[in-house]
Amino acid sequence: MSKNTKRTSDNMASLAAETLSNPNSSAIAKSLAASALAQSGTDKQTSAEMEEKAGKALQSDKYSDATKSLAASVLSQANKERGN
C-alpha cells in the first residue's frame, strides 16, 4: 500500500489549535482539527472514517471556510490507494 508523506503545515496546525481551544467551534471542526494536529510532524495518515467526514464537510454549505480548510488538509493526507 502506498504511503502519503504529506504533513500538516505550520499554518494549518495553528488553525487546528485555535479551533480546538475555541468553545464555539463545531464538533466536526474539532474532530478535523484533532486529526490535522495528530498528523503534524508525523507520518500518520488520515483514517477512512476521517476521510468520509472531511469529504462531507467540503461538500456541505453549512460549514465555515476554516472548517473546510481543515477538511482539505485532512483529505490531502489520506491514503492515496484507498480513494481508488
Biopython code that builds the backbone (N, CA, C, O; Angstrom):
import numpy as np
from Bio.PDB.StructureBuilder import StructureBuilder

atoms = [
    (1, "MET", "N", (0.847, -1.173, 0.000)),
    (1, "MET", "CA", (0.000, 0.000, 0.000)),
    (1, "MET", "C", (0.894, 1.238, 0.000)),
    (1, "MET", "O", (1.859, 1.301, 0.762)),
    (2, "SER", "N", (0.587, 2.213, -0.838)),
    (2, "SER", "CA", (1.428, 3.403, -0.906)),
    (2, "SER", "C", (1.207, 4.290, 0.307)),
    (2, "SER", "O", (0.133, 4.287, 0.910)),
    (3, "LYS", "N", (2.214, 5.033, 0.647)),
    (3, "LYS", "CA", (2.195, 5.897, 1.821)),
    (3, "LYS", "C", (2.148, 7.351, 1.371)),
    (3, "LYS", "O", (2.927, 7.764, 0.512)),
    (4, "ASN", "N", (1.246, 8.119, 1.942)),
    (4, "ASN", "CA", (1.176, 9.542, 1.674)),
    (4, "ASN", "C", (2.079, 10.233, 2.689)),
    (4, "ASN", "O", (1.850, 10.127, 3.894)),
    (5, "THR", "N", (3.091, 10.930, 2.219)),
    (5, "THR", "CA", (4.079, 11.534, 3.121)),
    (5, "THR", "C", (3.793, 13.001, 3.438)),
    (5, "THR", "O", (4.617, 13.668, 4.063)),
    (6, "LYS", "N", (2.635, 13.510, 3.014)),
    (6, "LYS", "CA", (2.299, 14.898, 3.329)),
    (6, "LYS", "C", (2.071, 15.050, 4.822)),
    (6, "LYS", "O", (1.626, 14.126, 5.502)),
    (7, "ARG", "N", (2.392, 16.252, 5.316)),
    (7, "ARG", "CA", (2.210, 16.568, 6.725)),
    (7, "ARG", "C", (1.475, 17.886, 6.870)),
    (7, "ARG", "O", (1.472, 18.709, 5.954)),
    (8, "THR", "N", (0.852, 18.085, 8.018)),
    (8, "THR", "CA", (0.138, 19.321, 8.304)),
    (8, "THR", "C", (1.126, 20.488, 8.370)),
    (8, "THR", "O", (2.144, 20.408, 9.057)),
    (9, "SER", "N", (0.820, 21.564, 7.655)),
    (9, "SER", "CA", (1.692, 22.743, 7.662)),
    (9, "SER", "C", (1.590, 23.468, 9.001)),
    (9, "SER", "O", (0.662, 23.239, 9.778)),
    (10, "ASP", "N", (2.547, 24.336, 9.254)),
    (10, "ASP", "CA", (2.522, 25.115, 10.494)),
    (10, "ASP", "C", (1.281, 25.993, 10.572)),
    (10, "ASP", "O", (0.671, 26.107, 11.635)),
    (11, "ASN", "N", (0.899, 26.618, 9.452)),
    (11, "ASN", "CA", (-0.294, 27.472, 9.438)),
    (11, "ASN", "C", (-1.553, 26.660, 9.744)),
    (11, "ASN", "O", (-2.413, 27.104, 10.505)),
    (12, "MET", "N", (-1.658, 25.481, 9.154)),
    (12, "MET", "CA", (-2.832, 24.641, 9.383)),
    (12, "MET", "C", (-2.831, 24.099, 10.807)),
    (12, "MET", "O", (-3.893, 23.972, 11.416)),
    (13, "ALA", "N", (-1.666, 23.780, 11.343)),
    (13, "ALA", "CA", (-1.572, 23.324, 12.732)),
    (13, "ALA", "C", (-2.005, 24.435, 13.689)),
    (13, "ALA", "O", (-2.646, 24.170, 14.705)),
    (14, "SER", "N", (-1.655, 25.666, 13.363)),
    (14, "SER", "CA", (-2.067, 26.805, 14.177)),
    (14, "SER", "C", (-3.587, 26.979, 14.141)),
    (14, "SER", "O", (-4.213, 27.213, 15.175)),
    (15, "LEU", "N", (-4.179, 26.863, 12.945)),
    (15, "LEU", "CA", (-5.631, 26.952, 12.805)),
    (15, "LEU", "C", (-6.294, 25.817, 13.591)),
    (15, "LEU", "O", (-7.312, 26.029, 14.251)),
    (16, "ALA", "N", (-5.726, 24.634, 13.521)),
    (16, "ALA", "CA", (-6.278, 23.491, 14.244)),
    (16, "ALA", "C", (-6.242, 23.735, 15.750)),
    (16, "ALA", "O", (-7.214, 23.446, 16.449)),
    (17, "ALA", "N", (-5.140, 24.258, 16.247)),
    (17, "ALA", "CA", (-5.019, 24.539, 17.682)),
    (17, "ALA", "C", (-6.039, 25.587, 18.123)),
    (17, "ALA", "O", (-6.662, 25.456, 19.177)),
    (18, "GLU", "N", (-6.202, 26.628, 17.305)),
    (18, "GLU", "CA", (-7.193, 27.667, 17.614)),
    (18, "GLU", "C", (-8.601, 27.074, 17.627)),
    (18, "GLU", "O", (-9.414, 27.404, 18.490)),
    (19, "THR", "N", (-8.880, 26.204, 16.669)),
    (19, "THR", "CA", (-10.195, 25.574, 16.582)),
    (19, "THR", "C", (-10.484, 24.734, 17.816)),
    (19, "THR", "O", (-11.587, 24.780, 18.362)),
    (20, "LEU", "N", (-9.499, 23.969, 18.253)),
    (20, "LEU", "CA", (-9.690, 23.119, 19.424)),
    (20, "LEU", "C", (-9.885, 23.923, 20.702)),
    (20, "LEU", "O", (-10.585, 23.476, 21.611)),
    (21, "SER", "N", (-9.281, 25.092, 20.782)),
    (21, "SER", "CA", (-9.401, 25.896, 22.001)),
    (21, "SER", "C", (-10.611, 26.826, 21.985)),
    (21, "SER", "O", (-10.915, 27.464, 22.993)),
    (22, "ASN", "N", (-11.302, 26.908, 20.853)),
    (22, "ASN", "CA", (-12.465, 27.779, 20.734)),
    (22, "ASN", "C", (-13.721, 27.028, 21.187)),
    (22, "ASN", "O", (-14.096, 26.032, 20.569)),
    (23, "PRO", "N", (-14.372, 27.489, 22.252)),
    (23, "PRO", "CA", (-15.571, 26.783, 22.740)),
    (23, "PRO", "C", (-16.743, 26.835, 21.757)),
    (23, "PRO", "O", (-17.686, 26.054, 21.877)),
    (24, "ASN", "N", (-16.689, 27.746, 20.792)),
    (24, "ASN", "CA", (-17.772, 27.876, 19.816)),
    (24, "ASN", "C", (-17.555, 27.032, 18.567)),
    (24, "ASN", "O", (-18.419, 27.009, 17.690)),
    (25, "SER", "N", (-16.436, 26.345, 18.464)),
    (25, "SER", "CA", (-16.164, 25.503, 17.294)),
    (25, "SER", "C", (-17.108, 24.304, 17.297)),
    (25, "SER", "O", (-17.430, 23.748, 18.347)),
    (26, "SER", "N", (-17.541, 23.920, 16.103)),
    (26, "SER", "CA", (-18.441, 22.768, 15.979)),
    (26, "SER", "C", (-17.693, 21.471, 16.280)),
    (26, "SER", "O", (-16.463, 21.429, 16.283)),
    (27, "ALA", "N", (-18.450, 20.435, 16.527)),
    (27, "ALA", "CA", (-17.860, 19.126, 16.821)),
    (27, "ALA", "C", (-17.055, 18.618, 15.635)),
    (27, "ALA", "O", (-15.975, 18.057, 15.818)),
    (28, "ILE", "N", (-17.562, 18.806, 14.428)),
    (28, "ILE", "CA", (-16.825, 18.315, 13.255)),
    (28, "ILE", "C", (-15.548, 19.120, 13.049)),
    (28, "ILE", "O", (-14.521, 18.566, 12.656)),
    (29, "ALA", "N", (-15.606, 20.434, 13.314)),
    (29, "ALA", "CA", (-14.395, 21.255, 13.183)),
    (29, "ALA", "C", (-13.334, 20.775, 14.166)),
    (29, "ALA", "O", (-12.158, 20.679, 13.815)),
    (30, "LYS", "N", (-13.743, 20.474, 15.395)),
    (30, "LYS", "CA", (-12.796, 19.993, 16.399)),
    (30, "LYS", "C", (-12.245, 18.618, 16.026)),
    (30, "LYS", "O", (-11.070, 18.335, 16.257)),
    (31, "SER", "N", (-13.084, 17.775, 15.457)),
    (31, "SER", "CA", (-12.643, 16.452, 15.030)),
    (31, "SER", "C", (-11.608, 16.557, 13.909)),
    (31, "SER", "O", (-10.585, 15.873, 13.932)),
    (32, "LEU", "N", (-11.884, 17.412, 12.937)),
    (32, "LEU", "CA", (-10.945, 17.625, 11.832)),
    (32, "LEU", "C", (-9.651, 18.263, 12.339)),
    (32, "LEU", "O", (-8.560, 17.902, 11.898)),
    (33, "ALA", "N", (-9.781, 19.211, 13.265)),
    (33, "ALA", "CA", (-8.605, 19.872, 13.832)),
    (33, "ALA", "C", (-7.727, 18.869, 14.578)),
    (33, "ALA", "O", (-6.501, 18.905, 14.466)),
    (34, "ALA", "N", (-8.352, 17.985, 15.331)),
    (34, "ALA", "CA", (-7.587, 16.969, 16.071)),
    (34, "ALA", "C", (-6.854, 16.041, 15.105)),
    (34, "ALA", "O", (-5.704, 15.669, 15.341)),
    (35, "SER", "N", (-7.519, 15.677, 14.028)),
    (35, "SER", "CA", (-6.883, 14.812, 13.037)),
    (35, "SER", "C", (-5.695, 15.524, 12.390)),
    (35, "SER", "O", (-4.628, 14.934, 12.221)),
    (36, "ALA", "N", (-5.884, 16.785, 12.034)),
    (36, "ALA", "CA", (-4.804, 17.549, 11.408)),
    (36, "ALA", "C", (-3.609, 17.674, 12.359)),
    (36, "ALA", "O", (-2.462, 17.517, 11.941)),
    (37, "LEU", "N", (-3.881, 17.957, 13.633)),
    (37, "LEU", "CA", (-2.782, 18.078, 14.603)),
    (37, "LEU", "C", (-2.083, 16.743, 14.839)),
    (37, "LEU", "O", (-0.868, 16.702, 15.031)),
    (38, "ALA", "N", (-2.833, 15.671, 14.824)),
    (38, "ALA", "CA", (-2.240, 14.349, 15.019)),
    (38, "ALA", "C", (-1.270, 14.012, 13.895)),
    (38, "ALA", "O", (-0.354, 13.210, 14.082)),
    (39, "GLN", "N", (-1.466, 14.616, 12.739)),
    (39, "GLN", "CA", (-0.621, 14.347, 11.583)),
    (39, "GLN", "C", (0.494, 15.377, 11.412)),
    (39, "GLN", "O", (1.281, 15.294, 10.469)),
    (40, "SER", "N", (0.557, 16.327, 12.307)),
    (40, "SER", "CA", (1.580, 17.363, 12.245)),
    (40, "SER", "C", (2.906, 16.805, 12.740)),
    (40, "SER", "O", (3.022, 16.383, 13.891)),
    (41, "GLY", "N", (3.896, 16.804, 11.873)),
    (41, "GLY", "CA", (5.218, 16.337, 12.259)),
    (41, "GLY", "C", (5.353, 14.827, 12.366)),
    (41, "GLY", "O", (6.321, 14.327, 12.939)),
    (42, "THR", "N", (4.375, 14.089, 11.812)),
    (42, "THR", "CA", (4.443, 12.625, 11.849)),
    (42, "THR", "C", (4.137, 12.064, 10.468)),
    (42, "THR", "O", (3.797, 12.806, 9.546)),
    (43, "ASP", "N", (4.260, 10.764, 10.336)),
    (43, "ASP", "CA", (3.909, 10.097, 9.088)),
    (43, "ASP", "C", (2.517, 9.487, 9.141)),
    (43, "ASP", "O", (2.161, 8.682, 8.280)),
    (44, "LYS", "N", (1.726, 9.859, 10.144)),
    (44, "LYS", "CA", (0.371, 9.319, 10.256)),
    (44, "LYS", "C", (-0.456, 9.738, 9.053)),
    (44, "LYS", "O", (-0.242, 10.805, 8.477)),
    (45, "GLN", "N", (-1.403, 8.884, 8.680)),
    (45, "GLN", "CA", (-2.301, 9.174, 7.569)),
    (45, "GLN", "C", (-3.736, 9.252, 8.076)),
    (45, "GLN", "O", (-4.070, 8.720, 9.135)),
    (46, "THR", "N", (-4.560, 9.913, 7.309)),
    (46, "THR", "CA", (-5.968, 10.065, 7.637)),
    (46, "THR", "C", (-6.679, 8.711, 7.584)),
    (46, "THR", "O", (-6.471, 7.930, 6.656)),
    (47, "SER", "N", (-7.510, 8.444, 8.579)),
    (47, "SER", "CA", (-8.286, 7.206, 8.598)),
    (47, "SER", "C", (-9.433, 7.296, 7.594)),
    (47, "SER", "O", (-9.803, 8.384, 7.154)),
    (48, "ALA", "N", (-9.981, 6.155, 7.243)),
    (48, "ALA", "CA", (-11.112, 6.116, 6.311)),
    (48, "ALA", "C", (-12.302, 6.886, 6.881)),
    (48, "ALA", "O", (-13.013, 7.569, 6.144)),
    (49, "GLU", "N", (-12.516, 6.775, 8.181)),
    (49, "GLU", "CA", (-13.622, 7.494, 8.833)),
    (49, "GLU", "C", (-13.438, 9.007, 8.705)),
    (49, "GLU", "O", (-14.387, 9.730, 8.399)),
    (50, "MET", "N", (-12.219, 9.476, 8.940)),
    (50, "MET", "CA", (-11.968, 10.920, 8.840)),
    (50, "MET", "C", (-12.039, 11.395, 7.386)),
    (50, "MET", "O", (-12.466, 12.518, 7.118)),
    (51, "GLU", "N", (-11.623, 10.547, 6.457)),
    (51, "GLU", "CA", (-11.756, 10.897, 5.038)),
    (51, "GLU", "C", (-13.218, 11.172, 4.704)),
    (51, "GLU", "O", (-13.544, 12.138, 4.014)),
    (52, "GLU", "N", (-14.091, 10.302, 5.210)),
    (52, "GLU", "CA", (-15.523, 10.452, 4.937)),
    (52, "GLU", "C", (-16.066, 11.742, 5.560)),
    (52, "GLU", "O", (-16.806, 12.481, 4.910)),
    (53, "LYS", "N", (-15.703, 12.013, 6.814)),
    (53, "LYS", "CA", (-16.146, 13.240, 7.485)),
    (53, "LYS", "C", (-15.659, 14.483, 6.733)),
    (53, "LYS", "O", (-16.415, 15.428, 6.508)),
    (54, "ALA", "N", (-14.392, 14.459, 6.355)),
    (54, "ALA", "CA", (-13.807, 15.611, 5.666)),
    (54, "ALA", "C", (-14.483, 15.829, 4.313)),
    (54, "ALA", "O", (-14.764, 16.966, 3.936)),
    (55, "GLY", "N", (-14.740, 14.760, 3.595)),
    (55, "GLY", "CA", (-15.414, 14.871, 2.300)),
    (55, "GLY", "C", (-16.797, 15.471, 2.436)),
    (55, "GLY", "O", (-17.191, 16.321, 1.637)),
    (56, "LYS", "N", (-17.537, 15.033, 3.445)),
    (56, "LYS", "CA", (-18.889, 15.573, 3.673)),
    (56, "LYS", "C", (-18.828, 17.047, 4.060)),
    (56, "LYS", "O", (-19.666, 17.838, 3.628)),
    (57, "ALA", "N", (-17.852, 17.413, 4.861)),
    (57, "ALA", "CA", (-17.705, 18.814, 5.269)),
    (57, "ALA", "C", (-17.419, 19.707, 4.066)),
    (57, "ALA", "O", (-17.956, 20.810, 3.962)),
    (58, "LEU", "N", (-16.578, 19.228, 3.165)),
    (58, "LEU", "CA", (-16.250, 20.019, 1.977)),
    (58, "LEU", "C", (-17.444, 20.182, 1.047)),
    (58, "LEU", "O", (-17.544, 21.191, 0.349)),
    (59, "GLN", "N", (-18.334, 19.226, 1.026)),
    (59, "GLN", "CA", (-19.485, 19.275, 0.127)),
    (59, "GLN", "C", (-20.669, 20.034, 0.710)),
    (59, "GLN", "O", (-21.620, 20.341, -0.009)),
    (60, "SER", "N", (-20.624, 20.338, 1.988)),
    (60, "SER", "CA", (-21.741, 20.987, 2.657)),
    (60, "SER", "C", (-21.586, 22.504, 2.667)),
    (60, "SER", "O", (-20.478, 23.032, 2.766)),
    (61, "ASP", "N", (-22.719, 23.189, 2.562)),
    (61, "ASP", "CA", (-22.718, 24.656, 2.624)),
    (61, "ASP", "C", (-22.769, 25.173, 4.055)),
    (61, "ASP", "O", (-22.609, 26.374, 4.276)),
    (62, "LYS", "N", (-22.987, 24.301, 5.025)),
    (62, "LYS", "CA", (-23.191, 24.781, 6.396)),
    (62, "LYS", "C", (-21.905, 24.981, 7.195)),
    (62, "LYS", "O", (-21.949, 25.509, 8.306)),
    (63, "TYR", "N", (-20.754, 24.567, 6.644)),
    (63, "TYR", "CA", (-19.509, 24.697, 7.385)),
    (63, "TYR", "C", (-18.711, 25.917, 6.964)),
    (63, "TYR", "O", (-18.770, 26.344, 5.811)),
    (64, "SER", "N", (-17.965, 26.474, 7.909)),
    (64, "SER", "CA", (-17.171, 27.683, 7.665)),
    (64, "SER", "C", (-15.970, 27.387, 6.763)),
    (64, "SER", "O", (-15.609, 26.234, 6.531)),
    (65, "ASP", "N", (-15.374, 28.456, 6.270)),
    (65, "ASP", "CA", (-14.165, 28.308, 5.453)),
    (65, "ASP", "C", (-13.037, 27.656, 6.261)),
    (65, "ASP", "O", (-12.257, 26.869, 5.724)),
    (66, "ALA", "N", (-12.958, 27.986, 7.541)),
    (66, "ALA", "CA", (-11.913, 27.401, 8.384)),
    (66, "ALA", "C", (-12.110, 25.891, 8.509)),
    (66, "ALA", "O", (-11.147, 25.129, 8.426)),
    (67, "THR", "N", (-13.343, 25.464, 8.705)),
    (67, "THR", "CA", (-13.637, 24.029, 8.798)),
    (67, "THR", "C", (-13.307, 23.334, 7.485)),
    (67, "THR", "O", (-12.759, 22.232, 7.474)),
    (68, "LYS", "N", (-13.643, 23.984, 6.389)),
    (68, "LYS", "CA", (-13.353, 23.395, 5.076)),
    (68, "LYS", "C", (-11.846, 23.337, 4.820)),
    (68, "LYS", "O", (-11.366, 22.404, 4.176)),
    (69, "SER", "N", (-11.106, 24.308, 5.309)),
    (69, "SER", "CA", (-9.645, 24.277, 5.178)),
    (69, "SER", "C", (-9.062, 23.100, 5.945)),
    (69, "SER", "O", (-8.167, 22.413, 5.451)),
    (70, "LEU", "N", (-9.565, 22.870, 7.144)),
    (70, "LEU", "CA", (-9.113, 21.722, 7.929)),
    (70, "LEU", "C", (-9.470, 20.418, 7.218)),
    (70, "LEU", "O", (-8.674, 19.480, 7.179)),
    (71, "ALA", "N", (-10.674, 20.374, 6.659)),
    (71, "ALA", "CA", (-11.108, 19.172, 5.937)),
    (71, "ALA", "C", (-10.201, 18.900, 4.744)),
    (71, "ALA", "O", (-9.818, 17.757, 4.494)),
    (72, "ALA", "N", (-9.861, 19.947, 4.014)),
    (72, "ALA", "CA", (-8.989, 19.790, 2.849)),
    (72, "ALA", "C", (-7.601, 19.305, 3.274)),
    (72, "ALA", "O", (-6.998, 18.467, 2.603)),
    (73, "SER", "N", (-7.107, 19.827, 4.374)),
    (73, "SER", "CA", (-5.804, 19.396, 4.873)),
    (73, "SER", "C", (-5.831, 17.917, 5.255)),
    (73, "SER", "O", (-4.917, 17.162, 4.922)),
    (74, "VAL", "N", (-6.875, 17.519, 5.950)),
    (74, "VAL", "CA", (-7.015, 16.125, 6.369)),
    (74, "VAL", "C", (-7.099, 15.214, 5.143)),
    (74, "VAL", "O", (-6.460, 14.162, 5.107)),
    (75, "LEU", "N", (-7.879, 15.611, 4.145)),
    (75, "LEU", "CA", (-8.005, 14.798, 2.938)),
    (75, "LEU", "C", (-6.701, 14.712, 2.155)),
    (75, "LEU", "O", (-6.406, 13.682, 1.548)),
    (76, "SER", "N", (-5.929, 15.775, 2.166)),
    (76, "SER", "CA", (-4.666, 15.760, 1.420)),
    (76, "SER", "C", (-3.673, 14.763, 2.013)),
    (76, "SER", "O", (-2.706, 14.373, 1.358)),
    (77, "GLN", "N", (-3.920, 14.355, 3.253)),
    (77, "GLN", "CA", (-3.030, 13.408, 3.927)),
    (77, "GLN", "C", (-3.610, 11.996, 3.969)),
    (77, "GLN", "O", (-3.154, 11.141, 4.729)),
    (78, "ALA", "N", (-4.619, 11.776, 3.139)),
    (78, "ALA", "CA", (-5.265, 10.460, 3.106)),
    (78, "ALA", "C", (-4.407, 9.472, 2.331)),
    (78, "ALA", "O", (-3.519, 9.854, 1.569)),
    (79, "ASN", "N", (-4.691, 8.208, 2.542)),
    (79, "ASN", "CA", (-4.000, 7.147, 1.814)),
    (79, "ASN", "C", (-4.432, 7.203, 0.358)),
    (79, "ASN", "O", (-5.623, 7.113, 0.060)),
    (80, "LYS", "N", (-3.482, 7.348, -0.542)),
    (80, "LYS", "CA", (-3.777, 7.530, -1.951)),
    (80, "LYS", "C", (-4.505, 6.342, -2.557)),
    (80, "LYS", "O", (-5.376, 6.521, -3.409)),
    (81, "GLU", "N", (-4.163, 5.134, -2.132)),
    (81, "GLU", "CA", (-4.758, 3.943, -2.728)),
    (81, "GLU", "C", (-6.189, 3.718, -2.285)),
    (81, "GLU", "O", (-6.970, 3.094, -3.003)),
    (82, "ARG", "N", (-6.545, 4.221, -1.107)),
    (82, "ARG", "CA", (-7.887, 3.993, -0.604)),
    (82, "ARG", "C", (-8.935, 4.678, -1.459)),
    (82, "ARG", "O", (-10.069, 4.207, -1.539)),
    (83, "GLY", "N", (-8.576, 5.784, -2.099)),
    (83, "GLY", "CA", (-9.518, 6.525, -2.938)),
    (83, "GLY", "C", (-9.779, 5.885, -4.273)),
    (83, "GLY", "O", (-10.704, 6.295, -4.973)),
    (84, "ASN", "N", (-8.998, 4.888, -4.657)),
    (84, "ASN", "CA", (-9.156, 4.249, -5.976)),
    (84, "ASN", "C", (-10.190, 3.150, -5.963)),
    (84, "ASN", "O", (-10.436, 2.521, -6.992)),
]
sb = StructureBuilder()
sb.init_structure("model")
sb.init_model(0)
sb.init_chain("A")
sb.init_seg("    ")
for serial, (resi, resn, name, xyz) in enumerate(atoms, 1):
    if name == "N":
        sb.init_residue(resn, " ", resi, " ")
    sb.init_atom(name, np.array(xyz, "f"), 0.0, 1.0, " ", f" {name:<3s}", serial, name[0])
structure = sb.get_structure()
